[in-house]
């Protein structure tokens, strides 16, 4: 993905599970976007993490194909705090294998999938994801 990224990164994926939702559908939504994610279910939340930037490759490729990479870059820069940043993806869109960014959590009716990136060089990570 873009230039070689040697920075240490942790990618965390979170998704609330509403009482009305089918857990298998939530898993499908998550694995559609992050096929290699190792997940755990605790109470009403699905979560997973990885130190491999390639976990984001499907999402980034799709966003670039839809020409919304500048939107993602803007969102990540505005959500940046110290060594981390985050963005939301629409959970229902993910279920049908579509990557759709959300500016706000309530843009995804049943709650979004939240992706948190942590790195000691988060600005460079954002730049590298947004470049070719």
C-alpha positions in Angstrom: 0.0 0.0 0.0 1.8 3.1 -1.2 5.3 3.5 0.1 6.8 1.1 2.5 5.6 1.9 6.0 7.9 0.8 8.7 6.2 2.8 11.4 4.7 0.8 14.2 0.9 1.0 13.9 -2.0 -0.5 15.8 -5.3 -0.6 14.0 -8.4 -1.1 16.2 -11.9 -1.9 14.9 -15.0 -1.4 17.1 -18.6 -2.0 16.4 -21.6 -1.8 18.8 -24.0 -4.7 18.6 -27.6 -3.5 19.1 -30.1 -5.9 20.6 -32.1 -5.9 17.4 -29.1 -6.9 15.3 -28.0 -10.4 14.2 -24.4 -11.1 15.4 -23.6 -13.1 12.2 -24.6 -10.0 10.1 -22.3 -7.8 12.2 -19.4 -10.3 11.7 -20.2 -10.4 7.9 -20.1 -6.6 7.8 -16.7 -6.5 9.6 -15.1 -9.3 7.6 -16.3 -7.9 4.3 -14.1 -4.9 5.0 -11.4 -6.5 7.1 -11.1 -10.1 6.0 -8.1 -11.0 8.2 -9.2 -9.3 11.4 -9.2 -11.4 14.5 -12.3 -10.4 16.5 -13.7 -10.9 19.9 -17.2 -10.3 21.2 -17.7 -8.9 24.6 -21.2 -8.0 25.9 -22.7 -5.8 23.1 -19.4 -5.0 21.3 -17.3 -6.6 18.5 -13.7 -5.5 18.5 -10.4 -6.5 16.9 -7.0 -5.2 16.4 -3.9 -5.7 14.2 -0.4 -4.3 13.8 -0.5 -4.9 10.0 -1.3 -1.9 7.9 -2.4 -4.3 5.1 -5.6 -4.8 7.2 -6.7 -1.4 5.8 -5.9 -2.2 2.1 -9.4 -3.2 1.0 -10.9 -0.1 2.6 -8.3 2.3 1.3 -8.4 0.8 -2.2 -12.2 1.2 -2.3 -12.1 4.8 -1.0 -9.5 5.7 -3.7 -11.6 4.0 -6.4 -14.6 6.1 -5.2 -12.3 9.2 -5.2 -13.1 10.0 -1.6 -9.6 9.7 -0.3 -9.4 13.4 0.3 -12.5 13.2 2.5 -10.9 10.3 4.5 -7.7 12.3 4.9 -9.6 15.4 6.1 -11.6 13.3 8.6 -8.4 11.6 10.0 -6.6 14.9 10.3 -9.5 16.5 12.1 -9.8 13.5 14.5 -6.1 13.4 15.2 -5.1 13.6 18.9 -1.6 12.9 20.0 -0.6 9.6 18.5 -4.0 8.5 17.2 -6.8 9.2 14.8 -10.1 7.6 13.9 -12.9 7.4 11.3 -16.3 5.8 10.9 -17.6 3.4 8.2 -21.2 2.6 7.6 -22.1 -0.8 9.1 -25.1 -1.4 6.8 -23.1 -0.6 3.7 -20.3 -2.9 4.9 -22.8 -5.8 5.1 -23.3 -5.5 1.3 -19.5 -5.2 0.8 -19.5 -1.4 0.2 -17.1 1.0 1.9 -19.0 4.1 2.9 -17.4 6.8 5.1 -19.5 8.5 7.8 -18.7 12.0 9.1 -20.9 11.4 12.2 -21.8 8.2 14.1 -25.5 8.8 13.5 -25.1 8.6 9.7 -25.1 4.8 10.2 -28.6 4.0 11.5 -27.5 1.1 13.7 -24.2 2.7 14.6 -20.9 2.8 12.6 -17.8 0.7 12.5 -15.1 2.8 14.2 -11.5 2.4 13.1 -8.8 3.8 15.4 -5.2 4.1 14.2 -2.4 4.5 16.8 1.2 5.3 15.8 4.1 7.3 17.1 4.1 8.9 13.6 0.4 9.3 12.9 0.7 12.2 10.5 3.0 10.2 8.2 0.6 7.2 8.4 -2.3 9.5 7.3 -0.1 11.0 4.4 1.0 7.5 3.3 -2.6 6.2 3.3 -3.8 9.2 1.3 -1.0 8.9 -1.3 -0.6 6.4 -4.1 
